[in-house]
């Protein structure tokens, strides 16, 4: 009987050792350590993996709570300490992700959970675990950076797309719509006018003697005249009007739903305002010829 008893205890001890070994191996693989604090004895017990996560030797005393708390990042230290004592004194569980610095100076992120074990109205102990989640946090940060870069690239692509659309429909020098956009717009507006039964007026503008102006003062001065007229036309039209550079020194304004009297007045006002423009150090005053057509 004694032999059988000894054999049974040995088998139980071996099974326990095997179980503990398996637990330790599992915790090492998952980077999770378990801990328990006894409120009566004020003793903290760790599994082996907690020592490894904390980066402390086997003879480290885990019951030194102040020393343990000091390993957490300054901003997170108070959070951890408050959560632990709320669990110990008020029976409130916690679940936290905190920054942590090992005794070797290695920066980690840890996920720690605390669960109070209550007997009657007293917290007998607090059990929990701590997990190294640094790899997950780094992956999250990399993903966040990639998302930020992707968002920035998307904004840049949208801006480039808008620029390409702008360049495909606008004249680069004057900022007005170009000949291609004018052709498409005129066709579209004529179809709408037929359906709606309203008139369209087209104003054709030509800078008088522009070749002579270029020959006398150079193309740079000519470009200034074209830009000045472009700015004048943009300011003179309604939101529904379509001001375009037809080509060279010729410009067109499409005016849907306009009457001839108002259109004539606006054309005359454009002509007069343009005659008031003076170019620095240039004695030649540019003028306009303007014609109107009604559909």
MARKOLMAR-144977 format. One record per residue (C-alpha): residue in three letters; x, y, z. Coordinates in Angstrom, 2 decimals, decimal comma, padded with zeros to 5 digits. Each point is the difference from the previous one (the first is absolute). Example, Ala and Ser with C-alpha at 12.3 -4.5 7.8 and 13.67 -1.06 7.14 Angstrom:
<sites>
("ALA" (012,30 -004,50 007,80));
("SER" (001,37 003,44 -000,66));
</sites>
This chain:
<sites>
("UNK" (000,00 000,00 000,00));
("UNK" (002,83 002,38 000,85));
("UNK" (001,68 -000,73 -003,32));
("UNK" (-003,21 000,64 -001,88));
("UNK" (-000,52 003,23 001,95));
("UNK" (003,53 001,22 -000,83));
("UNK" (-000,50 -000,97 -003,63));
("UNK" (-003,29 001,90 -000,17));
("UNK" (001,53 003,12 001,48));
("UNK" (002,91 -000,22 -002,42));
("UNK" (-002,40 -000,31 -002,92));
("UNK" (-001,97 003,00 001,27));
("UNK" (003,20 002,03 000,42));
("UNK" (001,13 -000,92 -003,51));
("UNK" (-003,41 000,92 -001,41));
("UNK" (000,11 003,31 001,84));
("UNK" (003,52 000,71 -001,25));
("UNK" (-001,06 -000,85 -003,54));
("UNK" (-003,05 002,24 000,33));
("UNK" (002,10 002,88 001,33));
("UNK" (002,55 -000,50 -002,76));
("UNK" (-002,75 000,03 -002,61));
("UNK" (-001,49 003,14 001,58));
("UNK" (003,37 001,75 -000,04));
("UNK" (000,63 -000,98 -003,63));
("UNK" (-003,47 001,18 -000,98));
("UNK" (000,49 003,32 001,77));
("UNK" (003,40 000,48 -001,65));
("UNK" (-001,51 -000,64 -003,45));
("UNK" (-002,96 002,32 000,61));
("UNK" (002,05 002,55 002,00));
("UNK" (-002,58 -000,11 002,79));
("UNK" (000,87 -000,23 003,68));
("UNK" (-002,30 -000,52 002,96));
("UNK" (000,10 001,71 003,39));
("UNK" (-001,82 -000,10 003,33));
("UNK" (000,03 002,36 002,97));
("UNK" (-001,11 -001,26 003,41));
("UNK" (-001,56 002,82 002,03));
("UNK" (000,55 -001,78 003,32));
("UNK" (003,70 -000,78 -000,42));
("UNK" (000,65 002,96 -002,34));
("UNK" (001,94 -002,37 -002,20));
("UNK" (000,15 000,18 -003,77));
("UNK" (000,63 -003,21 -001,93));
("UNK" (001,03 -000,10 -003,66));
("UNK" (000,30 -002,75 -002,56));
("UNK" (003,34 -000,32 -001,71));
("UNK" (-001,07 001,95 -003,11));
("UNK" (-000,76 003,13 002,07));
("UNK" (003,65 000,07 001,11));
("UNK" (000,97 -000,29 -003,67));
("UNK" (-002,36 002,82 -001,09));
("UNK" (001,21 002,27 002,81));
("UNK" (003,59 -000,86 -000,86));
("UNK" (000,90 -000,80 003,63));
("UNK" (002,06 -002,85 001,46));
("UNK" (-001,55 -002,98 001,79));
("UNK" (000,90 001,41 003,45));
("UNK" (-001,99 003,21 -000,65));
("UNK" (-002,62 000,62 002,70));
("UNK" (-003,35 000,52 -001,76));
("UNK" (-001,65 001,07 003,26));
("UNK" (001,74 003,38 -000,24));
("UNK" (-002,98 001,69 -001,64));
("UNK" (001,50 003,49 -000,09));
("UNK" (002,98 -001,32 -001,89));
("UNK" (-002,30 -001,85 -002,39));
("UNK" (-002,10 003,08 -000,70));
("UNK" (003,13 002,05 -000,75));
("UNK" (000,67 -002,20 -003,03));
("UNK" (-003,04 001,44 -001,77));
("UNK" (000,32 003,15 -002,09));
("UNK" (-000,47 003,19 002,08));
("UNK" (-003,34 000,84 -001,63));
("UNK" (-001,30 -003,55 000,52));
("UNK" (001,46 -000,66 003,45));
("UNK" (-002,78 001,81 001,87));
("UNK" (-002,62 -001,77 -002,13));
("UNK" (001,39 -003,42 000,88));
("UNK" (000,37 000,80 003,68));
("UNK" (-003,53 001,40 000,30));
("UNK" (-001,51 -002,99 -001,83));
("UNK" (001,84 -002,51 002,18));
("UNK" (-001,07 001,57 003,31));
("UNK" (-003,59 000,41 -001,20));
("UNK" (-000,01 -003,74 -000,70));
("UNK" (001,56 -000,75 003,38));
("UNK" (-002,12 002,36 002,12));
("UNK" (-003,22 000,37 -001,95));
("UNK" (-000,19 -003,24 -001,96));
("UNK" (000,10 001,74 -003,38));
("UNK" (001,53 -001,99 -002,85));
("UNK" (002,25 001,68 -002,57));
("UNK" (001,09 -000,57 -003,58));
("UNK" (002,79 002,32 -001,19));
("UNK" (002,52 000,52 -002,77));
("UNK" (003,02 001,88 001,32));
("UNK" (003,53 000,96 -000,96));
("UNK" (002,71 -001,72 001,91));
("UNK" (003,79 000,10 000,37));
("UNK" (001,88 -003,11 001,06));
("UNK" (002,92 000,16 002,43));
("UNK" (002,21 -000,36 -003,08));
("UNK" (-001,51 003,17 -001,49));
("UNK" (-002,03 -001,76 -002,68));
("UNK" (-003,19 001,85 -000,97));
("UNK" (-003,10 -002,19 -000,04));
("UNK" (-003,75 000,17 -000,22));
("UNK" (-001,80 -002,34 002,39));
("UNK" (-003,61 -001,07 000,41));
("UNK" (-000,81 -000,74 003,63));
("UNK" (-003,21 -001,29 001,55));
("UNK" (-000,86 -000,09 003,70));
("UNK" (-002,89 -001,91 001,54));
("UNK" (-000,83 000,24 003,74));
("UNK" (-000,96 -003,19 001,84));
("UNK" (-002,61 001,02 002,60));
("UNK" (-001,05 -001,95 003,10));
("UNK" (-003,01 001,61 001,64));
("UNK" (000,80 003,69 -000,05));
("UNK" (003,76 -000,48 000,02));
("UNK" (002,40 -000,25 -002,90));
("UNK" (002,15 -003,00 000,79));
("UNK" (002,29 000,35 -002,99));
("UNK" (000,37 001,50 -003,42));
("UNK" (000,98 -002,26 -002,86));
("UNK" (000,87 000,99 -003,50));
("UNK" (002,34 -000,28 -002,91));
("UNK" (002,36 002,21 -001,96));
("UNK" (000,69 -000,37 -003,70));
("UNK" (002,68 001,48 -002,21));
("UNK" (-001,92 001,63 -002,87));
("UNK" (002,90 002,07 -001,38));
("UNK" (-000,06 -001,78 -003,36));
("UNK" (-003,72 000,67 -000,36));
("UNK" (000,44 003,66 000,92));
("UNK" (002,85 000,40 -002,49));
("UNK" (-002,16 -001,61 -002,67));
("UNK" (-002,87 002,35 000,88));
("UNK" (002,33 003,00 -000,14));
("UNK" (001,40 -001,13 -003,37));
("UNK" (-003,54 -000,49 -001,27));
("UNK" (-000,97 003,44 001,31));
("UNK" (002,99 001,58 -001,75));
("UNK" (-000,83 -001,86 -003,21));
("UNK" (-003,61 001,19 000,22));
("UNK" (001,22 003,56 000,56));
("UNK" (002,33 -000,26 -002,98));
("UNK" (-002,80 -001,53 -002,06));
("UNK" (-002,37 002,82 000,99));
("UNK" (002,66 002,59 -000,88));
("UNK" (000,63 -001,74 -003,32));
("UNK" (-003,74 -000,07 -000,66));
("UNK" (-000,23 003,74 000,64));
("UNK" (003,00 000,56 -002,27));
("UNK" (-001,58 -002,19 -002,70));
("UNK" (-003,30 001,88 000,26));
("UNK" (001,85 003,31 -000,23));
("UNK" (001,94 -001,29 -003,03));
("UNK" (-003,20 -001,24 -001,58));
("UNK" (-001,64 003,37 000,60));
("UNK" (003,06 001,71 -001,50));
("UNK" (-000,11 -002,26 -003,05));
("UNK" (-003,70 000,73 -000,45));
("UNK" (000,73 003,71 000,42));
("UNK" (002,79 -000,19 -002,57));
("UNK" (-002,17 -001,94 -002,45));
("UNK" (-002,82 002,55 000,13));
("UNK" (001,75 003,32 000,71));
("UNK" (002,43 002,25 -001,80));
("UNK" (003,22 000,11 002,02));
("UNK" (000,79 003,66 -000,70));
("UNK" (-003,34 001,70 000,63));
("UNK" (-001,76 -002,51 002,29));
("UNK" (-003,06 000,02 -002,31));
("UNK" (-001,56 -003,08 -001,54));
("UNK" (001,80 -001,26 -003,11));
("UNK" (-001,24 -000,60 -003,56));
("UNK" (-000,82 -003,67 000,62));
("UNK" (-002,14 000,82 003,02));
("UNK" (-001,69 002,77 -001,96));
("UNK" (-000,96 -002,35 -002,82));
("UNK" (-001,45 -002,57 002,42));
("UNK" (-001,79 002,67 002,01));
("UNK" (-001,53 001,70 -003,01));
("UNK" (-001,39 -003,29 -001,29));
("UNK" (-001,41 -000,83 003,43));
("UNK" (-001,49 003,46 000,57));
("UNK" (-001,64 000,04 -003,45));
("UNK" (-001,69 -003,32 000,80));
("UNK" (-001,23 001,37 003,33));
("UNK" (-001,23 003,19 -001,64));
("UNK" (-002,01 -002,05 -002,51));
("UNK" (-001,60 -001,99 002,80));
("UNK" (-000,59 003,03 002,23));
("UNK" (-001,03 002,43 -002,69));
("UNK" (002,36 002,77 001,10));
("UNK" (002,63 002,01 -001,93));
("UNK" (003,78 -000,21 000,08));
("UNK" (002,31 002,91 -000,77));
("UNK" (003,61 -000,40 -001,07));
("UNK" (002,41 002,91 000,31));
("UNK" (003,14 -000,15 -002,13));
("UNK" (002,88 002,27 001,10));
("UNK" (003,17 000,81 -001,90));
("UNK" (002,94 002,11 001,20));
("UNK" (000,56 002,58 -002,70));
("UNK" (003,43 000,14 -001,70));
("UNK" (001,37 -002,63 002,39));
("UNK" (002,74 -001,09 -002,42));
("UNK" (001,23 003,60 -000,16));
("UNK" (-000,01 000,16 003,78));
("UNK" (002,08 -003,19 000,21));
("UNK" (002,43 001,23 -002,65));
("UNK" (000,57 003,31 001,78));
("UNK" (000,09 -001,12 003,61));
("UNK" (000,83 -003,71 -000,09));
("UNK" (-001,96 -003,14 000,82));
("UNK" (000,46 000,44 003,77));
("UNK" (-001,94 003,27 -000,18));
("UNK" (-002,55 -001,69 -002,25));
("UNK" (-000,48 -002,72 002,58));
("UNK" (-000,65 002,68 002,62));
("UNK" (-002,76 001,45 -002,18));
("UNK" (-001,58 -003,44 -000,48));
("UNK" (000,10 -000,67 003,74));
("UNK" (-001,51 003,39 000,75));
("UNK" (-002,89 -000,70 -002,37));
("UNK" (-000,47 -003,46 001,53));
("UNK" (-000,29 001,51 003,48));
("UNK" (-002,43 002,63 -001,30));
("UNK" (-002,24 -002,62 -001,62));
("UNK" (-000,04 -002,22 003,09));
("UNK" (-001,17 002,96 002,06));
("UNK" (-002,62 001,12 -002,53));
("UNK" (-001,97 -003,22 -000,54));
("UNK" (-002,84 -001,67 001,91));
("UNK" (000,46 -003,37 001,66));
("UNK" (-001,93 -001,68 -002,82));
("UNK" (002,06 001,69 -002,76));
("UNK" (002,91 -001,76 -001,69));
("UNK" (003,02 002,24 -000,79));
("UNK" (002,52 -001,66 -002,34));
("UNK" (003,20 000,73 -001,83));
("UNK" (-000,85 -000,89 -003,57));
("UNK" (003,57 000,23 -001,23));
("UNK" (002,81 002,56 -000,21));
("UNK" (-001,52 003,39 000,80));
("UNK" (-003,62 -001,11 -000,54));
("UNK" (-002,39 -000,68 002,87));
("UNK" (-003,57 -001,28 000,23));
("UNK" (-002,66 000,32 002,71));
("UNK" (-003,03 -002,31 -000,11));
("UNK" (-003,00 001,52 001,82));
("UNK" (-002,93 -002,42 000,46));
("UNK" (-003,43 001,56 000,65));
("UNK" (001,26 003,56 -000,63));
("UNK" (-001,86 002,75 -001,82));
("UNK" (001,63 002,06 -002,71));
("UNK" (-000,29 003,34 001,76));
("UNK" (001,78 -001,17 003,17));
("UNK" (002,61 -001,91 -001,99));
("UNK" (000,73 003,09 -002,14));
("UNK" (000,41 002,14 003,14));
("UNK" (002,40 -002,49 001,52));
("UNK" (002,01 -000,27 -003,21));
("UNK" (000,29 003,78 -000,17));
("UNK" (001,04 000,14 003,66));
("UNK" (002,73 -002,62 -000,65));
("UNK" (001,25 002,04 -002,97));
("UNK" (000,09 003,22 002,01));
("UNK" (001,68 -001,54 003,03));
("UNK" (002,65 -001,63 -002,14));
("UNK" (000,83 003,35 -001,64));
("UNK" (000,87 001,35 003,47));
("UNK" (002,76 -002,58 000,50));
("UNK" (003,52 001,43 -000,06));
("UNK" (003,11 -002,13 -000,25));
("UNK" (003,11 001,27 001,79));
("UNK" (002,50 001,75 -002,27));
("UNK" (-002,20 -000,69 -003,07));
("UNK" (-001,58 002,91 -001,88));
("UNK" (-002,29 -002,09 -002,23));
("UNK" (-003,53 -000,41 001,42));
("UNK" (-001,59 -003,35 -001,00));
("UNK" (-003,64 000,10 -001,12));
("UNK" (-002,67 -002,58 -000,80));
("UNK" (-002,34 -000,79 -002,83));
("UNK" (-003,17 -001,72 001,21));
("UNK" (-002,86 -001,75 -001,84));
("UNK" (-003,16 -001,73 001,20));
("UNK" (-002,06 -002,85 -001,46));
("UNK" (-003,40 -001,18 001,28));
("UNK" (-001,44 -003,48 -000,30));
</sites>
